[in-house]
Amino acid sequence: MQSKELAALIGISHQLCNRYKAKGMPTDSFEAAKAWYSKH
């Protein structure tokens, strides 16, 4: 999933999404990314 798509689904900017990816946020599915985002 691309950063822009994932960011739009979560409700954050794609720049912030890229920073979160660098910190370990999974990007293989929306559910996994949303769970990670909720915890951090």
N, CA, C and O atoms as a Maestro MAE file, in Angstrom:
{
 s_m_m2io_version
 :::
 2.0.0
}

f_m_ct {
 s_m_title
 :::
 protein
 m_atom[160] {
  # First column is atom index #
  i_m_mmod_type
  r_m_x_coord
  r_m_y_coord
  r_m_z_coord
  i_m_residue_number
  s_m_chain_name
  s_m_pdb_residue_name
  s_m_pdb_atom_name
  i_m_atomic_number
  :::
  1 25 0.854 -1.179 0.000 1 A "MET " " N  " 7
  2 3 0.000 0.000 0.000 1 A "MET " " CA " 6
  3 2 0.894 1.236 0.000 1 A "MET " " C  " 6
  4 15 1.890 1.288 0.722 1 A "MET " " O  " 8
  5 25 0.542 2.213 -0.798 2 A "GLN " " N  " 7
  6 3 1.337 3.428 -0.892 2 A "GLN " " CA " 6
  7 2 1.079 4.351 0.297 2 A "GLN " " C  " 6
  8 15 0.015 4.314 0.914 2 A "GLN " " O  " 8
  9 25 2.066 5.172 0.598 3 A "SER " " N  " 7
  10 3 1.966 6.081 1.736 3 A "SER " " CA " 6
  11 2 0.774 7.016 1.633 3 A "SER " " C  " 6
  12 15 0.090 7.263 2.626 3 A "SER " " O  " 8
  13 25 0.519 7.537 0.440 4 A "LYS " " N  " 7
  14 3 -0.592 8.480 0.286 4 A "LYS " " CA " 6
  15 2 -1.929 7.814 0.564 4 A "LYS " " C  " 6
  16 15 -2.797 8.404 1.206 4 A "LYS " " O  " 8
  17 25 -2.101 6.588 0.083 5 A "GLU " " N  " 7
  18 3 -3.352 5.858 0.319 5 A "GLU " " CA " 6
  19 2 -3.523 5.562 1.805 5 A "GLU " " C  " 6
  20 15 -4.589 5.790 2.378 5 A "GLU " " O  " 8
  21 25 -2.470 5.055 2.413 6 A "LEU " " N  " 7
  22 3 -2.522 4.696 3.822 6 A "LEU " " CA " 6
  23 2 -2.759 5.929 4.684 6 A "LEU " " C  " 6
  24 15 -3.565 5.890 5.615 6 A "LEU " " O  " 8
  25 25 -2.072 7.009 4.386 7 A "ALA " " N  " 7
  26 3 -2.241 8.245 5.141 7 A "ALA " " CA " 6
  27 2 -3.671 8.761 5.057 7 A "ALA " " C  " 6
  28 15 -4.231 9.213 6.056 7 A "ALA " " O  " 8
  29 25 -4.258 8.695 3.871 8 A "ALA " " N  " 7
  30 3 -5.636 9.149 3.702 8 A "ALA " " CA " 6
  31 2 -6.603 8.296 4.522 8 A "ALA " " C  " 6
  32 15 -7.548 8.818 5.113 8 A "ALA " " O  " 8
  33 25 -6.366 6.997 4.555 9 A "LEU " " N  " 7
  34 3 -7.246 6.115 5.321 9 A "LEU " " CA " 6
  35 2 -7.133 6.361 6.829 9 A "LEU " " C  " 6
  36 15 -8.129 6.311 7.550 9 A "LEU " " O  " 8
  37 25 -5.920 6.625 7.290 10 A "ILE " " N  " 7
  38 3 -5.709 6.861 8.721 10 A "ILE " " CA " 6
  39 2 -6.116 8.271 9.116 10 A "ILE " " C  " 6
  40 15 -6.572 8.509 10.235 10 A "ILE " " O  " 8
  41 25 -5.944 9.211 8.176 11 A "GLY " " N  " 7
  42 3 -6.290 10.599 8.466 11 A "GLY " " CA " 6
  43 2 -5.090 11.439 8.851 11 A "GLY " " C  " 6
  44 15 -5.215 12.376 9.640 11 A "GLY " " O  " 8
  45 25 -3.920 11.112 8.301 12 A "ILE " " N  " 7
  46 3 -2.697 11.865 8.560 12 A "ILE " " CA " 6
  47 2 -2.080 12.270 7.218 12 A "ILE " " C  " 6
  48 15 -2.513 11.808 6.163 12 A "ILE " " O  " 8
  49 25 -1.073 13.130 7.271 13 A "SER " " N  " 7
  50 3 -0.394 13.529 6.039 13 A "SER " " CA " 6
  51 2 0.518 12.402 5.565 13 A "SER " " C  " 6
  52 15 0.928 11.552 6.355 13 A "SER " " O  " 8
  53 25 0.832 12.399 4.264 14 A "HIS " " N  " 7
  54 3 1.709 11.341 3.771 14 A "HIS " " CA " 6
  55 2 3.139 11.527 4.280 14 A "HIS " " C  " 6
  56 15 3.887 10.552 4.362 14 A "HIS " " O  " 8
  57 25 3.533 12.747 4.620 15 A "GLN " " N  " 7
  58 3 4.854 12.971 5.194 15 A "GLN " " CA " 6
  59 2 4.946 12.323 6.579 15 A "GLN " " C  " 6
  60 15 5.944 11.684 6.913 15 A "GLN " " O  " 8
  61 25 3.904 12.495 7.367 16 A "LEU " " N  " 7
  62 3 3.879 11.877 8.698 16 A "LEU " " CA " 6
  63 2 3.823 10.363 8.573 16 A "LEU " " C  " 6
  64 15 4.440 9.649 9.363 16 A "LEU " " O  " 8
  65 25 3.099 9.881 7.604 17 A "CYS " " N  " 7
  66 3 3.031 8.450 7.354 17 A "CYS " " CA " 6
  67 2 4.426 7.896 7.052 17 A "CYS " " C  " 6
  68 15 4.788 6.831 7.552 17 A "CYS " " O  " 8
  69 25 5.201 8.602 6.250 18 A "ASN " " N  " 7
  70 3 6.557 8.162 5.936 18 A "ASN " " CA " 6
  71 2 7.436 8.141 7.180 18 A "ASN " " C  " 6
  72 15 8.261 7.240 7.332 18 A "ASN " " O  " 8
  73 25 7.278 9.117 8.073 19 A "ARG " " N  " 7
  74 3 8.042 9.127 9.321 19 A "ARG " " CA " 6
  75 2 7.662 7.948 10.196 19 A "ARG " " C  " 6
  76 15 8.528 7.314 10.800 19 A "ARG " " O  " 8
  77 25 6.366 7.648 10.269 20 A "TYR " " N  " 7
  78 3 5.912 6.505 11.054 20 A "TYR " " CA " 6
  79 2 6.416 5.191 10.467 20 A "TYR " " C  " 6
  80 15 6.764 4.270 11.205 20 A "TYR " " O  " 8
  81 25 6.454 5.107 9.144 21 A "LYS " " N  " 7
  82 3 6.994 3.900 8.495 21 A "LYS " " CA " 6
  83 2 8.449 3.701 8.894 21 A "LYS " " C  " 6
  84 15 8.873 2.572 9.140 21 A "LYS " " O  " 8
  85 25 9.218 4.782 8.959 22 A "ALA " " N  " 7
  86 3 10.617 4.698 9.353 22 A "ALA " " CA " 6
  87 2 10.766 4.250 10.802 22 A "ALA " " C  " 6
  88 15 11.782 3.665 11.175 22 A "ALA " " O  " 8
  89 25 9.746 4.529 11.618 23 A "LYS " " N  " 7
  90 3 9.771 4.129 13.030 23 A "LYS " " CA " 6
  91 2 9.217 2.729 13.248 23 A "LYS " " C  " 6
  92 15 9.206 2.229 14.372 23 A "LYS " " O  " 8
  93 25 8.750 2.087 12.156 24 A "GLY " " N  " 7
  94 3 8.310 0.707 12.282 24 A "GLY " " CA " 6
  95 2 6.849 0.425 12.018 24 A "GLY " " C  " 6
  96 15 6.406 -0.706 12.217 24 A "GLY " " O  " 8
  97 25 6.089 1.399 11.582 25 A "MET " " N  " 7
  98 3 4.678 1.152 11.294 25 A "MET " " CA " 6
  99 2 4.550 0.200 10.103 25 A "MET " " C  " 6
  100 15 5.151 0.440 9.056 25 A "MET " " O  " 8
  101 25 3.778 -0.871 10.253 26 A "PRO " " N  " 7
  102 3 3.591 -1.791 9.126 26 A "PRO " " CA " 6
  103 2 2.752 -1.145 8.035 26 A "PRO " " C  " 6
  104 15 1.855 -0.348 8.312 26 A "PRO " " O  " 8
  105 25 3.053 -1.494 6.806 27 A "THR " " N  " 7
  106 3 2.317 -0.914 5.685 27 A "THR " " CA " 6
  107 2 1.695 -1.980 4.799 27 A "THR " " C  " 6
  108 15 1.221 -1.681 3.702 27 A "THR " " O  " 8
  109 25 1.695 -3.219 5.268 28 A "ASP " " N  " 7
  110 3 1.148 -4.300 4.457 28 A "ASP " " CA " 6
  111 2 -0.375 -4.312 4.444 28 A "ASP " " C  " 6
  112 15 -0.987 -4.819 3.504 28 A "ASP " " O  " 8
  113 25 -0.994 -3.751 5.495 29 A "SER " " N  " 7
  114 3 -2.454 -3.680 5.522 29 A "SER " " CA " 6
  115 2 -2.895 -2.472 6.342 29 A "SER " " C  " 6
  116 15 -2.176 -2.002 7.224 29 A "SER " " O  " 8
  117 25 -4.078 -1.987 6.035 30 A "PHE " " N  " 7
  118 3 -4.627 -0.854 6.773 30 A "PHE " " CA " 6
  119 2 -4.852 -1.213 8.232 30 A "PHE " " C  " 6
  120 15 -4.573 -0.405 9.119 30 A "PHE " " O  " 8
  121 25 -5.354 -2.415 8.492 31 A "GLU " " N  " 7
  122 3 -5.652 -2.831 9.857 31 A "GLU " " CA " 6
  123 2 -4.395 -2.839 10.718 31 A "GLU " " C  " 6
  124 15 -4.415 -2.366 11.854 31 A "GLU " " O  " 8
  125 25 -3.302 -3.376 10.178 32 A "ALA " " N  " 7
  126 3 -2.039 -3.430 10.924 32 A "ALA " " CA " 6
  127 2 -1.501 -2.022 11.174 32 A "ALA " " C  " 6
  128 15 -1.017 -1.722 12.266 32 A "ALA " " O  " 8
  129 25 -1.587 -1.171 10.168 33 A "ALA " " N  " 7
  130 3 -1.106 0.203 10.315 33 A "ALA " " CA " 6
  131 2 -1.952 0.969 11.330 33 A "ALA " " C  " 6
  132 15 -1.417 1.713 12.152 33 A "ALA " " O  " 8
  133 25 -3.249 0.790 11.274 34 A "LYS " " N  " 7
  134 3 -4.152 1.483 12.198 34 A "LYS " " CA " 6
  135 2 -3.900 1.027 13.634 34 A "LYS " " C  " 6
  136 15 -3.920 1.843 14.556 34 A "LYS " " O  " 8
  137 25 -3.664 -0.265 13.827 35 A "ALA " " N  " 7
  138 3 -3.377 -0.793 15.157 35 A "ALA " " CA " 6
  139 2 -2.079 -0.190 15.689 35 A "ALA " " C  " 6
  140 15 -2.013 0.214 16.850 35 A "ALA " " O  " 8
  141 25 -1.053 -0.126 14.849 36 A "TRP " " N  " 7
  142 3 0.231 0.443 15.248 36 A "TRP " " CA " 6
  143 2 0.045 1.922 15.588 36 A "TRP " " C  " 6
  144 15 0.559 2.395 16.602 36 A "TRP " " O  " 8
  145 25 -0.680 2.644 14.755 37 A "TYR " " N  " 7
  146 3 -0.914 4.075 14.964 37 A "TYR " " CA " 6
  147 2 -1.656 4.324 16.278 37 A "TYR " " C  " 6
  148 15 -1.361 5.285 16.988 37 A "TYR " " O  " 8
  149 25 -2.598 3.475 16.591 38 A "SER " " N  " 7
  150 3 -3.367 3.636 17.831 38 A "SER " " CA " 6
  151 2 -2.505 3.438 19.068 38 A "SER " " C  " 6
  152 15 -2.721 4.091 20.089 38 A "SER " " O  " 8
  153 25 -1.529 2.539 18.981 39 A "LYS " " N  " 7
  154 3 -0.648 2.257 20.118 39 A "LYS " " CA " 6
  155 2 0.426 3.316 20.310 39 A "LYS " " C  " 6
  156 15 0.896 3.526 21.429 39 A "LYS " " O  " 8
  157 25 0.818 3.983 19.236 40 A "HIS " " N  " 7
  158 3 1.908 4.945 19.309 40 A "HIS " " CA " 6
  159 2 1.338 6.298 19.168 40 A "HIS " " C  " 6
  160 15 2.074 7.285 19.199 40 A "HIS " " O  " 8
  :::
 }
 m_bond[159] {
  # First column is bond index #
  i_m_from
  i_m_to
  i_m_order
  :::
  1 1 2 1
  2 2 3 1
  3 3 4 2
  4 3 5 1
  5 5 6 1
  6 6 7 1
  7 7 8 2
  8 7 9 1
  9 9 10 1
  10 10 11 1
  11 11 12 2
  12 11 13 1
  13 13 14 1
  14 14 15 1
  15 15 16 2
  16 15 17 1
  17 17 18 1
  18 18 19 1
  19 19 20 2
  20 19 21 1
  21 21 22 1
  22 22 23 1
  23 23 24 2
  24 23 25 1
  25 25 26 1
  26 26 27 1
  27 27 28 2
  28 27 29 1
  29 29 30 1
  30 30 31 1
  31 31 32 2
  32 31 33 1
  33 33 34 1
  34 34 35 1
  35 35 36 2
  36 35 37 1
  37 37 38 1
  38 38 39 1
  39 39 40 2
  40 39 41 1
  41 41 42 1
  42 42 43 1
  43 43 44 2
  44 43 45 1
  45 45 46 1
  46 46 47 1
  47 47 48 2
  48 47 49 1
  49 49 50 1
  50 50 51 1
  51 51 52 2
  52 51 53 1
  53 53 54 1
  54 54 55 1
  55 55 56 2
  56 55 57 1
  57 57 58 1
  58 58 59 1
  59 59 60 2
  60 59 61 1
  61 61 62 1
  62 62 63 1
  63 63 64 2
  64 63 65 1
  65 65 66 1
  66 66 67 1
  67 67 68 2
  68 67 69 1
  69 69 70 1
  70 70 71 1
  71 71 72 2
  72 71 73 1
  73 73 74 1
  74 74 75 1
  75 75 76 2
  76 75 77 1
  77 77 78 1
  78 78 79 1
  79 79 80 2
  80 79 81 1
  81 81 82 1
  82 82 83 1
  83 83 84 2
  84 83 85 1
  85 85 86 1
  86 86 87 1
  87 87 88 2
  88 87 89 1
  89 89 90 1
  90 90 91 1
  91 91 92 2
  92 91 93 1
  93 93 94 1
  94 94 95 1
  95 95 96 2
  96 95 97 1
  97 97 98 1
  98 98 99 1
  99 99 100 2
  100 99 101 1
  101 101 102 1
  102 102 103 1
  103 103 104 2
  104 103 105 1
  105 105 106 1
  106 106 107 1
  107 107 108 2
  108 107 109 1
  109 109 110 1
  110 110 111 1
  111 111 112 2
  112 111 113 1
  113 113 114 1
  114 114 115 1
  115 115 116 2
  116 115 117 1
  117 117 118 1
  118 118 119 1
  119 119 120 2
  120 119 121 1
  121 121 122 1
  122 122 123 1
  123 123 124 2
  124 123 125 1
  125 125 126 1
  126 126 127 1
  127 127 128 2
  128 127 129 1
  129 129 130 1
  130 130 131 1
  131 131 132 2
  132 131 133 1
  133 133 134 1
  134 134 135 1
  135 135 136 2
  136 135 137 1
  137 137 138 1
  138 138 139 1
  139 139 140 2
  140 139 141 1
  141 141 142 1
  142 142 143 1
  143 143 144 2
  144 143 145 1
  145 145 146 1
  146 146 147 1
  147 147 148 2
  148 147 149 1
  149 149 150 1
  150 150 151 1
  151 151 152 2
  152 151 153 1
  153 153 154 1
  154 154 155 1
  155 155 156 2
  156 155 157 1
  157 157 158 1
  158 158 159 1
  159 159 160 2
  :::
 }
}
